[in-house]
Amino acid sequence: MSTSRNDFLASRRETLRMLGIGSAAGMLSMFGSQPALASGTQALASGTQARDEAREQAREEKPSYAKGLPVVKIKSVKAIATAPQGSNLIVVKVETTEPGLYGLGCATFTQRAVAVVTAINSYLNDFCVGRDVDNIEDMWNAVYVSSYWRNGPVLNNALSGLDEALWDIKGKRANMPVYQLLGGKSRFAIPCYTHAQGNTPEAVAEDVQRIMERGFKYIRIQQGGYGAVGAINEQPDFKKAGFGGETDNYMNERVYLKSVPKMFEVVRKTCGEEIELLHDIHERVQPMDAINMIKKLDEFNPFFIEDPFSPENMEWFKLLRQSTSVPIAMGELFNNINEFKMPMVNQWFDFIRVHVSQIGGITPAMKIARLGEWFNIKTAFHGPGDVSPVGHAAHAHIDLTVWNFGIQEAVSFSDKMLEVFSGCPTMNNGYMSVNEVPGLGVDINEKEAAKYPITTKSNWQVRKRDGTLIRP
């Protein structure tokens, strides 16, 4: 092959190489002069600048959902204490570095409210300021272990208030109700049960009929309150002896154990088979007595019987399961989410009866609910009057989302409560609905809240005839 042909092929290969890597400057250096090379370099720089400007313009023209959200930090954490409906309520307010953006969460531990306020204001604020509001999972675990000894109602409620407030903020940042962030709706609204009571079985049945007329299909029946307290016209011996506190209640366990089957019988005969009936033992009788009583309720087909055993007596569930097919709800007094694990694995109960703020808020409640789905165990969150409207909203957002929802405790708010809290969940025909706005949907008027200071009084003492305390 001639030298000229070799030179030609070499030149051609070099040209293709330069074209392959897009080097305009290289091409100009082969075929042009030095001024041409400079001109090519300038053209290349100009092209690069144009591409950069085009990319920047494209970024600016992205729809809002594609841009991502700026980092927002926690500016302050504080407790708001109020009692517009009589019970002590604690709400956590988390303010952020974004002007006007804050979140609310429920931290209500009615019986020890002042201790929760101290935990929030003296510890949580310093711990949380400057942290990213979006990292809820990390924040929950960091707070949970930060005191080394974890769980317990005081610190768990403080943590719940923080957790729910961060979910509230996340919903507001995403411009969505919290239930959308948890997975969206699994039902149009939340079926609820409410409470019927009376001092006789007939009075309870009459109350059930009145409630059925309001659209409720699930009703919890109690004769004279928990353990028939208030329905027994009897002066106990401990009162005569001046033992215990002046406001301590008395429970006659034998009278209670006989009264419940009779109450179910009368209500069933009066109100029919369609209405779903529930009852709460509230852990106030001995395990074997509870088992024998529940066996007698089998024929009346209860929706569930709640809290048959105290947390100290969990081993009795195995015998209970062997003795009756009545559905059981359990977990109101659990502090640690790990307490649910083995009972669920063993399928000892049918409904997750959990106080959401007691175990730390939405984050752990969702974990418990998801675990329950694997074992066909449904939710039945505790929703008494001593939960703030923020807490009731948190329950409702979870209830709307999880597939294994079972039932929710209904709620009603006084006029005073509605003056303090706006956007509360609403009840209609036995169903609860949330305020369809971003976040949890509930706000608080701090000026109105200050009109109703909390107290340090609580009364959960119930005694036997001789004065022995009965554990709830």
Protein Blocks (a to p, Z undefined) as FASTA:
>chain_A
ZZklmmmmmmmmmmmmmmmnopaklmmmmmmcfklmmmmmmmmmmmmmmmmmmmmmmmmm
pcfklnopaddddfbdcdddddfnopacdddddddfbehiacdddfbdfklmmmmmmmmm
mmmmmmmgopafklmmlmmmmmmmmnopgghjklmmmmmmmmmmmmmmmmmmnopafklm
nnpaabfbdcdddddddfbfklmmmmmmmmmmnopabdcddehiahhiojaccddfklmn
opajfklccddfklmmmmmmmmmmmmmmmnojkbccdddeklpacfklmmmmmmmmmmno
pabdchkbcfklmmmmmmmmmmpccdcdehjlpmblklmmmmmmnomafbdcddfklnop
jklmmmmmmmmmmnopacdddfdfkbcfklmmmmmmmmmmpmklcbdcdddddfklmmmp
ghiacdeehiacddddehjhpacdfklmmmmccdfbdcfbdcdfkopacdZZ
